[in-house]
Amino acid sequence: MLGAYRKAARRNIDANLDFVLTTFPVLAERRNQLAGSMSGGEQQMVAVGRALMSEPRFLLVDEPSVGLAPILVSRMIAKIKELKEERNLTVLMAEQNFNQAIKIADRGYVIVHGEIEFEGKTAADLANNETIKQYYLGT
């Protein structure tokens, strides 16, 4: 999620910071706290917020649910979806939590041992695939 600042983003740094702190209000409360001393969920917010500072058109998110309490997973996924829609971001996300991932996905892939096993053109394609349900969701 890290990247260089674009020139346009540098000109808007104050507005971008305001946007990040509005998007993740807990970060405003912890503004002077070192990120390493924050909870896992707060550190994820810092990572996403840091990426948003550069006004990206593309957001790469790796396992946003790892180490988070279930309620924080839902909030983080909802926030990524909201950002995707409101900022017209392209989001490429690697996520093992299938039920959360399909909340964001326009398209999805199941990768097994480095190979694409299944491809869904829509989240519904993946959610309704019987093989995925049987092997990956335990149904």
Sine and cosine of phi, psi and omega as CSV:
sin_phi,cos_phi,sin_psi,cos_psi,sin_omega,cos_omega
0.00,0.00,0.02,1.00,-0.03,-1.00
-1.00,-0.03,0.51,-0.86,0.03,-1.00
-0.22,-0.98,0.15,-0.99,0.00,-1.00
-0.97,0.23,0.47,-0.88,0.09,-1.00
-0.97,0.23,0.74,-0.68,0.13,-0.99
-0.98,0.19,0.41,-0.91,-0.02,-1.00
-0.84,0.55,-0.68,0.74,0.01,-1.00
-0.87,0.49,-0.62,0.79,0.00,-1.00
-0.92,0.39,-0.58,0.81,0.03,-1.00
-0.89,0.46,-0.61,0.79,0.00,-1.00
-0.93,0.36,-0.42,0.91,-0.07,-1.00
-0.95,-0.30,0.40,0.92,-0.15,-0.99
-0.86,0.52,-0.66,0.75,0.00,-1.00
-0.92,0.40,-0.69,0.72,0.02,-1.00
-0.90,0.43,-0.63,0.77,0.01,-1.00
-0.91,0.41,-0.65,0.76,0.04,-1.00
-0.90,0.44,-0.68,0.74,0.05,-1.00
-0.86,0.51,-0.67,0.75,0.02,-1.00
-0.88,0.47,-0.72,0.69,-0.01,-1.00
-0.89,0.46,-0.70,0.72,-0.03,-1.00
-0.94,0.34,-0.46,0.89,0.10,-1.00
-0.97,0.25,-0.62,0.78,0.01,-1.00
-0.92,0.40,-0.64,0.77,0.00,-1.00
-0.84,-0.55,0.98,0.18,-0.09,-1.00
-0.83,0.55,-0.51,0.86,0.00,-1.00
-0.88,0.47,-0.48,0.88,0.03,-1.00
-0.94,0.35,-0.50,0.86,0.07,-1.00
-0.91,0.42,-0.63,0.77,0.03,-1.00
-0.92,0.39,-0.50,0.86,-0.08,-1.00
-0.95,-0.32,0.40,0.92,-0.12,-0.99
-0.81,0.59,-0.56,0.83,-0.05,-1.00
-0.99,-0.15,0.15,0.99,-0.01,-1.00
-1.00,-0.07,0.63,-0.78,0.07,-1.00
-0.91,0.41,0.71,-0.71,-0.04,-1.00
-0.85,0.53,-0.59,0.81,-0.02,-1.00
-0.90,0.43,-0.31,0.95,0.01,-1.00
-0.99,-0.13,0.07,1.00,0.01,-1.00
-1.00,0.03,0.24,-0.97,0.05,-1.00
-0.93,0.36,0.21,-0.98,0.01,-1.00
-0.85,0.52,-0.68,0.74,0.02,-1.00
-0.90,0.44,-0.66,0.75,0.03,-1.00
-0.92,0.39,-0.60,0.80,0.05,-1.00
-0.91,0.42,-0.59,0.80,0.07,-1.00
-0.90,0.44,-0.65,0.76,0.04,-1.00
-0.89,0.46,-0.66,0.75,0.05,-1.00
-0.87,0.49,-0.70,0.72,-0.02,-1.00
-0.89,0.46,-0.72,0.69,0.02,-1.00
-0.92,0.39,-0.69,0.73,0.02,-1.00
-0.87,0.49,-0.66,0.76,0.03,-1.00
-0.88,0.48,-0.67,0.74,0.03,-1.00
-0.90,0.43,-0.63,0.78,-0.03,-1.00
-0.93,0.36,-0.38,0.93,0.00,-1.00
-0.87,0.50,-0.43,0.90,-0.04,-1.00
-1.00,-0.05,0.19,0.98,0.01,-1.00
0.78,0.62,0.82,0.57,-0.07,-1.00
-0.95,0.32,0.40,-0.92,0.17,-0.98
-0.99,-0.17,-0.27,0.96,-0.07,-1.00
-0.73,-0.68,0.75,-0.66,-0.01,-1.00
-0.82,-0.57,0.86,-0.51,0.05,-1.00
-0.99,-0.17,0.87,-0.49,-0.07,-1.00
-0.84,-0.55,0.86,-0.51,-0.04,-1.00
-0.95,-0.31,0.93,-0.37,0.08,-1.00
0.78,0.63,0.87,0.49,-0.03,-1.00
-0.91,0.41,-0.23,0.97,-0.03,-1.00
-1.00,-0.08,-0.15,0.99,-0.09,-1.00
-0.88,0.48,0.80,-0.60,0.10,-1.00
0.97,0.23,0.14,0.99,-0.03,-1.00
-0.98,-0.22,0.52,-0.86,0.13,-0.99
-0.91,0.42,0.50,-0.87,-0.05,-1.00
-0.78,0.62,-0.65,0.76,0.00,-1.00
-0.91,0.42,-0.59,0.81,0.03,-1.00
-0.95,0.30,-0.54,0.84,0.07,-1.00
-0.87,0.49,-0.75,0.66,0.00,-1.00
-0.86,0.51,-0.68,0.74,0.00,-1.00
-0.91,0.41,-0.67,0.74,-0.02,-1.00
-0.91,0.41,-0.70,0.71,0.01,-1.00
-0.89,0.45,-0.68,0.73,0.02,-1.00
-0.88,0.47,-0.64,0.77,0.00,-1.00
-0.93,0.38,-0.66,0.75,0.04,-1.00
-0.89,0.45,-0.66,0.75,0.03,-1.00
-0.89,0.46,-0.69,0.72,0.02,-1.00
-0.87,0.49,-0.71,0.70,0.02,-1.00
-0.89,0.45,-0.65,0.76,0.02,-1.00
-0.85,0.53,-0.72,0.69,-0.06,-1.00
-0.97,0.25,-0.72,0.70,-0.08,-1.00
-0.96,0.29,-0.57,0.82,-0.04,-1.00
-0.98,-0.21,0.07,1.00,-0.01,-1.00
0.81,0.58,0.70,0.71,-0.01,-1.00
-1.00,0.08,0.60,-0.80,0.24,-0.97
-1.00,0.05,0.81,-0.59,-0.04,-1.00
-0.89,-0.45,0.82,-0.57,0.14,-0.99
-0.94,-0.35,0.91,-0.42,-0.11,-0.99
-0.81,-0.58,0.76,-0.65,0.18,-0.98
-0.99,-0.16,0.83,-0.56,-0.09,-1.00
-0.46,-0.89,0.75,-0.67,0.03,-1.00
-1.00,0.06,-0.32,0.95,0.00,-1.00
-0.99,0.12,1.00,-0.01,-0.11,-0.99
-0.83,0.56,-0.73,0.69,-0.06,-1.00
-0.89,0.46,-0.51,0.86,0.06,-1.00
-0.99,0.16,-0.64,0.76,-0.06,-1.00
-0.88,0.48,-0.63,0.78,-0.05,-1.00
-0.95,0.31,-0.19,0.98,0.08,-1.00
-0.94,0.34,-0.41,0.91,-0.03,-1.00
-0.97,-0.23,-0.51,0.86,-0.23,-0.97
-0.92,0.40,0.69,-0.73,0.24,-0.97
-0.99,-0.12,-0.39,0.92,-0.02,-1.00
-0.46,-0.89,0.49,-0.87,-0.02,-1.00
-0.54,-0.84,0.40,-0.92,0.01,-1.00
-0.71,-0.70,0.61,-0.79,0.15,-0.99
-0.95,-0.31,0.85,-0.52,-0.05,-1.00
-0.94,-0.33,0.80,-0.60,0.01,-1.00
-0.83,-0.56,0.85,-0.52,-0.01,-1.00
0.79,0.62,0.68,0.74,0.07,-1.00
0.98,0.18,0.04,1.00,-0.01,-1.00
-0.89,-0.46,0.61,-0.79,0.06,-1.00
-0.96,0.28,0.90,-0.44,0.02,-1.00
-1.00,0.00,-0.65,0.76,-0.05,-1.00
-0.66,-0.75,0.56,-0.83,0.08,-1.00
-0.75,-0.66,0.72,-0.69,0.07,-1.00
-0.85,-0.52,0.79,-0.62,0.01,-1.00
-0.96,0.28,-0.34,0.94,0.08,-1.00
-0.68,-0.73,0.30,-0.95,0.06,-1.00
-0.87,0.49,-0.58,0.82,0.01,-1.00
-0.89,0.45,-0.59,0.81,0.05,-1.00
-0.84,0.54,-0.70,0.71,-0.01,-1.00
-0.95,0.31,-0.69,0.72,-0.06,-1.00
-0.90,0.44,-0.47,0.88,-0.05,-1.00
-0.99,-0.16,0.07,1.00,-0.02,-1.00
-0.97,0.22,0.87,-0.49,-0.08,-1.00
-0.89,0.45,-0.60,0.80,0.00,-1.00
-0.91,0.42,-0.68,0.73,0.04,-1.00
-0.89,0.46,-0.72,0.70,0.01,-1.00
-0.84,0.54,-0.70,0.71,-0.07,-1.00
-0.93,0.37,-0.75,0.66,-0.13,-0.99
-1.00,0.02,-0.52,0.85,-0.12,-0.99
-0.96,-0.29,-0.41,0.91,-0.03,-1.00
-0.94,-0.33,-0.10,0.99,0.06,-1.00
0.93,0.37,0.49,0.87,0.01,-1.00
-0.96,-0.28,0.00,0.00,0.00,0.00
